[in-house]
Amino acid sequence: MKLTEINIYPIKSKRRIALDESEFLPCGLPWDRRWMLVDAGGKFMTARKCPSINTLSNSSQTKES
């Protein structure tokens, strides 16, 4: 088996973020699928059902100690 890419999707149903390297935690890759968008009733929103989700951009910020 050969690893060719490492991608995370911090917000479920949003575009990927490609990584050069990553640690692996018991819960998976850091920041991968940690959040999801929900409507006012708490129901999960998908880009298929709500295409305007695709206008949002992913960004990441880390706070160094």
PyMOL commands that set and color helices and strands:
alter all, ss='L'
color gray80, all
select helices_A, chain A and resi 51-55
alter helices_A, ss='H'
color red, helices_A
select strands_A, chain A and resi 6-8+17-19
alter strands_A, ss='S'
color yellow, strands_A
deselect
rebuild
show_as cartoon
